[in-house]
Amino acid sequence: MNSWKNWANLSKCEPKKIQFPKSLSDLKQIITETKITKETLKVVGHGNSYNTNFHTEGTLVSLKDFNTIQETNIETQQVSIEATKNYGTKHQQTIDEDGNATTLSATGRHDPCVLPRAVPMVEAMVALVLADHLLRQKGQCS
């Protein structure tokens, strides 16, 4: 029996399968398999959630190992991240400048907001790690 719980042990479920994709191809394979078997598929991040949105008796996909950080350099304080992904082609009905019906298609990798969002996210993560180490140090030395 598989069991998954969040970090605080406040939210738990027992899915049939728990998958940990490490790449986009792994994720695509999991989605394809669950589509064929017609099982419920739910996705959970790193386990910080307190809600029950991820609870399933089918397949649970944990994105814990799905890392888009390519490289970190402590000396230069630089982080290289992978470009954001567009999972499959999206088609949306819209209109052009003249009011004519057309289809908007998005393919490839593009997210103009990723860079402005990445900087504060990385800074916040570094601050959390440093705070965590400070609290551990105080706990051991007090």
Backbone as JSON, one array per atom type, in Angstrom:
{
  "sequence": "MNSWKNWANLSKCEPKKIQFPKSLSDLKQIITETKITKETLKVVGHGNSYNTNFHTEGTLVSLKDFNTIQETNIETQQVSIEATKNYGTKHQQTIDEDGNATTLSATGRHDPCVLPRAVPMVEAMVALVLADHLLRQKGQCS",
  "N": [[0.84, -1.17, 0.0], [0.56, 2.21, -0.87], [1.44, 5.28, 0.6], [0.99, 8.72, 1.18], [1.96, 11.77, 2.63], [1.74, 15.16, 3.81], [4.36, 17.49, 4.77], [3.86, 18.16, 7.43], [2.38, 16.12, 8.4], [-0.37, 16.4, 8.43], [-2.1, 16.1, 6.36], [-3.1, 13.43, 4.5], [-3.0, 10.68, 2.14], [-3.87, 7.64, 0.37], [-2.84, 6.61, -2.35], [-3.18, 4.53, -5.32], [-0.85, 4.39, -6.85], [2.29, 6.06, -6.6], [4.08, 8.42, -8.29], [7.25, 9.72, -9.3], [8.31, 11.82, -11.33], [11.26, 12.77, -13.16], [11.85, 14.12, -15.37], [10.6, 15.81, -18.32], [9.83, 13.92, -20.22], [9.39, 11.68, -18.59], [7.15, 12.61, -17.16], [5.28, 12.95, -19.25], [4.97, 10.26, -20.01], [3.79, 9.14, -17.72], [1.36, 10.54, -17.68], [0.26, 9.63, -20.09], [0.02, 6.85, -19.54], [-1.86, 6.88, -17.41], [-4.0, 7.93, -18.73], [-4.61, 5.89, -20.51], [-5.27, 3.78, -18.74], [-7.37, 4.96, -17.51], [-7.35, 6.02, -14.96], [-7.63, 8.11, -12.05], [-5.72, 11.06, -11.87], [-3.65, 12.93, -9.89], [-1.76, 15.78, -8.88], [0.94, 16.69, -6.83], [3.02, 19.02, -5.15], [5.83, 19.78, -3.36], [4.96, 18.9, -0.94], [4.03, 20.81, 0.84], [1.45, 21.55, 1.16], [-1.65, 22.06, 2.86], [-4.14, 21.31, 2.21], [-6.71, 19.13, 0.8], [-6.71, 18.73, -1.91], [-5.04, 17.16, -3.49], [-5.6, 14.56, -2.86], [-6.17, 11.21, -3.73], [-7.31, 8.06, -5.01], [-6.22, 6.97, -7.13], [-3.57, 7.6, -9.28], [-0.87, 9.35, -7.94], [1.11, 12.09, -8.58], [4.16, 13.23, -7.72], [5.96, 16.19, -7.69], [8.38, 16.53, -6.57], [10.95, 15.66, -7.37], [11.19, 16.86, -9.78], [13.06, 18.92, -11.05], [13.95, 22.17, -12.02], [16.15, 23.69, -11.71], [19.23, 24.2, -12.97], [21.95, 24.67, -12.38], [23.94, 25.74, -9.64], [25.99, 28.26, -8.27], [27.86, 28.92, -5.68], [30.01, 30.61, -5.08], [29.9, 32.73, -6.98], [27.34, 33.44, -6.57], [25.2, 32.71, -8.3], [22.44, 31.36, -10.09], [21.37, 29.0, -12.39], [18.56, 28.47, -14.33], [16.18, 26.28, -15.9], [14.43, 26.96, -18.91], [10.97, 27.82, -18.87], [8.35, 25.45, -19.4], [6.05, 24.55, -21.96], [3.48, 22.55, -21.81], [2.66, 20.6, -24.19], [0.75, 21.53, -27.11], [-1.16, 24.42, -27.05], [-4.34, 25.49, -27.96], [-6.39, 28.16, -28.68], [-9.4, 29.84, -29.19], [-9.77, 33.0, -30.66], [-9.75, 36.49, -31.62], [-8.51, 38.46, -34.39], [-6.73, 41.6, -35.1], [-8.59, 42.85, -36.75], [-11.0, 41.86, -36.0], [-11.66, 39.36, -36.92], [-12.33, 35.87, -36.62], [-9.94, 33.66, -35.26], [-7.3, 31.27, -34.51], [-5.32, 30.97, -31.68], [-2.16, 29.75, -31.09], [0.09, 28.19, -28.92], [3.35, 27.14, -28.64], [6.42, 25.48, -27.78], [9.02, 26.93, -25.71], [8.36, 29.45, -23.58], [7.99, 32.15, -21.47], [7.48, 35.17, -20.53], [7.51, 36.18, -17.99], [9.13, 34.7, -16.34], [11.81, 35.35, -15.58], [11.64, 37.82, -13.98], [10.18, 36.7, -11.89], [11.77, 34.63, -10.98], [14.04, 35.66, -9.67], [13.19, 36.93, -7.11], [12.12, 34.58, -6.03], [14.31, 32.81, -5.79], [15.91, 34.34, -4.08], [14.21, 34.41, -1.82], [14.14, 31.68, -1.19], [16.82, 31.21, -0.5], [16.95, 32.86, 1.75], [15.13, 31.49, 3.43], [16.46, 29.04, 3.77], [18.79, 29.9, 5.08], [17.63, 30.98, 7.41], [16.53, 28.64, 8.46], [18.87, 27.17, 9.02], [19.98, 28.86, 10.95], [18.07, 28.65, 13.0], [18.35, 25.92, 13.57], [20.98, 25.92, 14.52], [20.72, 27.54, 16.8], [19.01, 25.9, 18.22], [20.63, 23.69, 18.76], [22.64, 24.77, 20.28], [21.52, 25.89, 22.49]],
  "CA": [[0.0, 0.0, 0.0], [1.29, 3.47, -0.94], [0.93, 6.33, 1.48], [1.64, 10.01, 1.0], [1.52, 12.77, 3.61], [2.48, 16.4, 3.71], [5.48, 17.59, 5.71], [3.39, 18.3, 8.81], [1.56, 14.94, 8.68], [-1.75, 16.81, 8.64], [-2.89, 15.74, 5.19], [-2.6, 12.13, 4.04], [-3.83, 9.89, 1.24], [-3.32, 6.33, 0.01], [-3.07, 6.37, -3.78], [-2.79, 3.24, -5.88], [0.54, 4.55, -7.29], [2.93, 7.36, -6.44], [5.11, 8.57, -9.32], [8.19, 10.82, -9.08], [9.01, 12.1, -12.6], [12.45, 13.62, -13.09], [12.0, 14.83, -16.64], [9.36, 16.02, -19.06], [9.45, 12.65, -20.85], [8.79, 10.86, -17.52], [5.83, 13.15, -16.89], [4.42, 12.6, -20.39], [4.7, 8.83, -19.94], [2.84, 8.93, -16.63], [0.07, 11.05, -18.14], [-0.22, 8.69, -21.12], [-0.39, 5.6, -18.88], [-3.11, 7.08, -16.66], [-5.07, 8.14, -19.71], [-4.95, 4.56, -21.03], [-5.92, 3.01, -17.68], [-8.51, 5.76, -17.07], [-7.26, 6.27, -13.53], [-7.56, 9.5, -11.62], [-4.35, 11.54, -11.73], [-3.54, 14.17, -9.12], [-0.38, 16.24, -8.78], [1.31, 17.36, -5.6], [4.36, 19.61, -5.25], [6.85, 19.3, -2.42], [4.36, 18.46, 0.31], [3.78, 21.93, 1.74], [0.03, 21.86, 1.13], [-2.48, 21.59, 3.97], [-5.48, 20.96, 1.74], [-6.91, 17.76, 0.33], [-6.88, 18.75, -3.37], [-4.21, 16.14, -4.13], [-6.0, 13.23, -2.43], [-6.67, 10.35, -4.8], [-7.12, 6.62, -4.9], [-5.58, 6.59, -8.39], [-2.14, 7.87, -9.37], [-0.42, 10.63, -7.4], [2.38, 12.49, -9.16], [4.89, 14.18, -6.88], [6.93, 16.96, -8.46], [9.53, 16.73, -5.7], [12.21, 15.43, -8.1], [11.1, 17.53, -11.08], [13.84, 20.11, -10.75], [14.33, 22.99, -13.18], [17.4, 24.38, -11.42], [20.28, 23.51, -13.71], [23.27, 24.81, -11.77], [24.11, 26.8, -8.65], [27.37, 28.59, -8.02], [27.86, 29.64, -4.41], [31.03, 31.66, -5.12], [29.42, 33.9, -7.75], [25.94, 33.62, -6.18], [24.38, 32.63, -9.51], [21.62, 30.17, -10.28], [20.9, 28.83, -13.77], [17.31, 27.72, -14.34], [15.7, 25.83, -17.19], [13.32, 27.75, -19.41], [9.68, 27.22, -18.53], [7.85, 24.54, -20.42], [4.68, 24.6, -22.41], [3.16, 21.13, -21.91], [1.8, 20.35, -25.33], [0.32, 22.71, -27.85], [-2.42, 24.99, -26.59], [-5.09, 26.18, -29.0], [-7.44, 28.97, -28.09], [-10.13, 30.66, -30.15], [-9.67, 34.43, -30.37], [-9.96, 37.3, -32.83], [-7.34, 39.26, -34.76], [-6.91, 43.06, -34.99], [-9.74, 43.27, -37.55], [-12.21, 41.25, -35.47], [-11.9, 38.07, -37.56], [-12.06, 34.7, -35.79], [-8.68, 32.98, -35.54], [-6.85, 30.38, -33.44], [-4.04, 31.31, -31.08], [-1.44, 28.53, -30.73], [1.33, 28.4, -28.16], [4.23, 25.98, -28.62], [7.79, 25.79, -27.41], [9.31, 27.4, -24.35], [8.32, 30.89, -23.45], [7.27, 32.76, -20.36], [8.17, 36.44, -20.32], [7.54, 36.55, -16.57], [9.94, 33.78, -15.53], [12.98, 36.0, -14.98], [11.29, 38.65, -12.82], [9.68, 35.86, -10.78], [12.83, 33.74, -10.5], [14.96, 36.35, -8.76], [12.69, 36.95, -5.73], [11.92, 33.22, -5.54], [15.61, 32.29, -5.37], [16.29, 35.1, -2.89], [13.37, 33.95, -0.72], [14.57, 30.34, -0.83], [18.09, 31.35, 0.21], [16.61, 33.41, 3.08], [14.52, 30.41, 4.22], [17.51, 28.07, 4.12], [19.64, 30.53, 6.1], [16.84, 31.04, 8.65], [16.44, 27.27, 8.96], [20.17, 26.82, 9.63], [20.12, 29.66, 12.16], [17.23, 28.03, 14.03], [18.98, 24.66, 13.97], [22.16, 26.25, 15.32], [20.25, 27.99, 18.11], [18.45, 24.73, 18.91], [21.7, 22.8, 19.21], [23.55, 25.45, 21.22], [20.79, 26.47, 23.63]],
  "C": [[0.89, 1.24, 0.0], [0.62, 4.48, -0.01], [1.71, 7.6, 1.24], [1.08, 10.96, 2.04], [2.33, 14.04, 3.43], [3.52, 16.48, 4.82], [5.04, 17.65, 7.16], [2.55, 17.11, 9.26], [0.09, 15.28, 8.94], [-2.66, 16.43, 7.49], [-2.29, 14.48, 4.58], [-3.55, 11.52, 3.02], [-3.11, 8.59, 0.91], [-3.64, 6.04, -1.44], [-2.64, 4.96, -4.19], [-1.31, 3.25, -6.26], [1.01, 5.95, -6.94], [4.08, 7.41, -7.43], [5.96, 9.81, -9.02], [8.94, 11.12, -10.38], [10.2, 13.02, -12.38], [12.64, 14.43, -14.36], [10.63, 14.99, -17.29], [8.9, 14.72, -19.72], [8.85, 11.7, -19.82], [7.36, 11.3, -17.26], [4.85, 12.81, -18.0], [4.03, 11.13, -20.35], [3.66, 8.52, -18.86], [1.44, 9.38, -17.05], [-0.55, 10.11, -19.17], [-0.74, 7.4, -20.49], [-1.71, 5.77, -18.13], [-4.28, 7.35, -17.58], [-5.55, 6.8, -20.25], [-5.74, 3.76, -19.99], [-7.15, 3.71, -17.11], [-8.55, 5.93, -15.55], [-7.27, 7.76, -13.26], [-6.09, 9.86, -11.44], [-4.39, 12.86, -10.98], [-2.06, 14.5, -8.97], [-0.18, 16.97, -7.46], [2.73, 17.89, -5.75], [5.33, 18.97, -4.28], [6.27, 18.91, -1.07], [4.1, 19.58, 1.3], [2.3, 22.26, 1.88], [-0.69, 21.29, 2.34], [-3.84, 21.13, 3.49], [-5.53, 19.53, 1.22], [-7.08, 17.69, -1.18], [-6.11, 17.63, -4.06], [-4.64, 14.72, -3.75], [-6.6, 12.45, -3.59], [-6.5, 8.89, -4.42], [-6.44, 6.08, -6.15], [-4.08, 6.81, -8.33], [-1.84, 9.26, -8.84], [0.95, 10.91, -7.99], [3.0, 13.55, -8.25], [5.95, 14.87, -7.73], [8.2, 17.26, -7.66], [10.85, 16.61, -6.43], [12.24, 16.11, -9.46], [11.75, 18.9, -10.96], [14.18, 20.87, -12.02], [15.54, 23.86, -12.88], [18.52, 23.58, -12.07], [21.62, 23.53, -12.99], [23.22, 25.92, -10.73], [25.59, 27.01, -8.41], [27.41, 29.48, -6.79], [28.85, 30.81, -4.45], [30.54, 32.91, -5.84], [27.98, 34.26, -7.42], [25.02, 33.67, -7.4], [23.65, 31.3, -9.56], [21.19, 30.14, -11.74], [19.64, 27.97, -13.72], [16.92, 27.37, -15.76], [14.54, 26.74, -17.62], [12.01, 27.04, -19.07], [9.15, 26.43, -19.71], [6.4, 24.84, -20.75], [4.3, 23.15, -22.66], [2.15, 20.89, -23.01], [1.4, 21.65, -25.99], [-1.03, 23.16, -27.33], [-3.07, 25.73, -27.75], [-6.24, 26.92, -28.34], [-8.09, 29.82, -29.17], [-10.06, 32.11, -29.72], [-10.03, 35.2, -31.63], [-8.7, 38.09, -33.12], [-7.67, 40.75, -34.65], [-8.15, 43.56, -35.71], [-11.04, 42.65, -37.07], [-12.55, 39.91, -36.11], [-11.53, 36.93, -36.62], [-10.76, 34.05, -36.23], [-8.33, 32.09, -34.36], [-5.47, 30.83, -32.98], [-3.39, 30.0, -30.65], [-0.15, 28.88, -30.02], [2.12, 27.1, -28.17], [5.61, 26.42, -28.16], [7.92, 26.25, -25.97], [9.27, 28.91, -24.33], [7.48, 31.29, -22.25], [8.0, 34.05, -20.05], [8.28, 36.83, -18.86], [8.5, 35.71, -15.74], [11.13, 34.48, -14.88], [12.61, 36.91, -13.82], [10.79, 37.84, -11.63], [10.8, 35.04, -10.17], [13.7, 34.42, -9.46], [14.4, 36.41, -7.34], [12.45, 35.55, -5.16], [13.24, 32.63, -5.04], [16.08, 33.02, -4.11], [15.5, 34.64, -1.66], [13.81, 32.57, -0.25], [15.88, 30.37, -0.06], [17.83, 31.88, 1.63], [16.0, 32.33, 3.98], [15.55, 29.38, 4.66], [18.4, 28.64, 5.21], [18.91, 30.62, 7.45], [16.73, 29.66, 9.29], [17.73, 26.86, 9.64], [20.41, 27.61, 10.92], [19.3, 29.05, 13.3], [17.8, 26.7, 14.5], [20.18, 24.91, 14.86], [21.75, 26.68, 16.71], [19.7, 26.83, 18.92], [19.51, 23.81, 19.46], [22.55, 23.45, 20.3], [22.83, 26.03, 22.43], [20.55, 25.46, 24.71]]
}
